[in-house]
Amino acid sequence: MMVEGNININAPREKVWEFLTSPDFVIECAPGVDSVEVIVPDKQFKAIATIGFGSAKVVFEADVEWLEMVEHRFAKMKAHGKTPGSGVDVISEMRLTNHDDTTDLDWKADIVVVGQLASTAARLMSGVTRNLTSSFFNCMKGKIEA
């Protein structure tokens, strides 16, 4: 499943970059993220997240790695999460550009879910993904602009 979007943030690009590339800041807005452990600063971290699919809640352990970073402009990461009987792989990218006194954030993520979760929650996946991304970006925008 491919998801993508654009958001304009009333803040300089450097401030947006600092927020989005810091696991400590991202955890403040990432829905369901219970903990983050930095393995290699600015390169690799682990996260534990609880995601709800209808009445079922699933706990994921995820390994996340920055694949490419062009400071204040572009970043690409991959994540592999697992839960008993299922897994998820994500490749995501973000691009930041100046727009007057604001920053445009263009983002996209390619999400692949396999295993039992893919078959039992398939019809819920799109709505859950939309809700999680909307919640994250609204929180992130509010915190950065505050």
C-alpha positions in Angstrom: 0.0 0.0 0.0 1.4 3.4 -1.0 0.4 6.4 1.1 1.6 10.0 0.5 0.9 13.5 1.3 2.0 17.1 1.6 1.8 19.5 4.6 2.9 23.1 4.9 4.4 24.0 8.3 4.8 27.5 9.5 8.5 27.1 10.6 11.9 27.1 9.0 13.1 24.0 7.3 15.9 23.4 9.9 13.3 23.2 12.7 11.1 20.8 10.8 14.2 18.6 10.0 15.3 18.5 13.6 11.9 17.3 14.7 11.4 14.7 12.0 14.8 13.1 12.4 14.9 12.9 16.2 13.3 9.7 17.6 12.8 11.6 20.9 10.6 14.2 19.2 8.8 11.8 16.9 7.7 9.6 19.8 5.8 12.6 21.1 3.5 12.4 18.1 3.7 8.9 16.7 0.4 7.1 17.6 0.9 3.9 19.6 4.7 4.2 20.0 5.4 3.0 23.5 9.2 3.3 23.4 12.2 4.1 21.3 15.8 3.0 21.8 18.6 4.6 19.8 21.0 2.0 18.6 23.3 4.2 16.4 22.7 7.9 16.7 21.3 9.4 13.4 21.3 6.0 11.8 19.4 3.2 13.6 16.8 2.8 16.3 14.3 0.3 17.7 10.7 1.0 18.5 7.8 -0.8 20.2 4.4 0.3 19.1 0.8 -0.9 19.8 -1.5 -0.4 16.8 -5.3 -1.1 16.9 -7.1 -2.8 14.1 -10.8 -2.6 15.0 -11.1 -4.3 18.4 -7.7 -6.0 18.1 -4.5 -4.4 19.3 -1.2 -5.6 17.9 2.2 -4.9 19.5 5.0 -4.5 16.9 8.8 -4.5 17.6 10.4 -2.5 14.8 13.9 -2.0 13.6 14.3 1.4 11.8 17.2 2.6 9.8 17.9 5.9 8.0 19.0 4.9 4.4 19.8 8.3 3.1 19.9 11.8 4.7 20.6 15.1 2.9 20.5 17.5 5.8 17.4 19.8 5.9 16.3 18.5 2.5 15.7 14.8 2.1 15.6 11.6 4.1 14.7 8.0 3.4 14.2 5.3 5.9 13.3 1.6 6.1 11.5 -0.1 9.0 10.8 -3.8 9.6 8.3 -4.6 12.3 7.2 -7.9 13.6 4.5 -9.3 15.7 3.7 -13.0 16.2 2.5 -14.4 12.9 2.9 -11.2 10.9 5.3 -8.6 9.7 5.4 -5.2 8.2 8.0 -3.5 6.0 8.0 0.2 5.3 10.2 2.4 3.0 9.4 6.0 3.5 10.8 9.3 2.2 10.4 12.9 3.1 11.4 16.0 1.1 11.6 19.5 2.7 11.5 22.7 0.6 11.2 26.3 1.6 8.1 28.2 0.7 8.3 31.8 1.7 8.6 31.7 5.5 7.2 28.2 5.8 8.4 24.7 4.9 6.6 22.2 2.6 6.9 18.6 3.6 6.3 16.1 0.9 6.2 12.5 2.2 5.4 9.0 1.0 5.5 5.5 2.4 5.3 2.1 0.8 3.9 -0.3 3.4 3.8 -4.1 3.0 2.0 -6.2 5.6 2.4 -10.0 5.5 1.1 -12.9 7.6 -2.0 -13.4 9.6 -2.5 -9.6 10.2 -2.6 -9.0 6.4 -5.4 -11.5 6.0 -7.5 -10.7 9.1 -7.2 -6.9 9.1 -6.9 -6.2 5.3 -10.2 -4.3 5.0 -9.2 -2.1 8.0 -5.6 -1.4 6.9 -6.4 1.7 4.7 -8.5 3.4 7.3 -6.1 2.7 10.2 -3.2 4.0 8.1 -5.0 7.2 7.2 -6.0 7.8 10.8 -2.4 7.2 12.1 -0.8 9.4 9.5 -3.3 12.2 10.0 -2.9 12.1 13.8 0.9 12.1 13.5 1.1 15.0 11.0 -1.4 17.2 12.9 0.5 16.7 16.2 3.8 17.2 14.5 2.7 20.5 12.9 1.2 21.7 16.2 4.4 21.0 18.1 6.7 22.5 15.5 4.6 25.7 15.1 4.2 26.2 18.9 
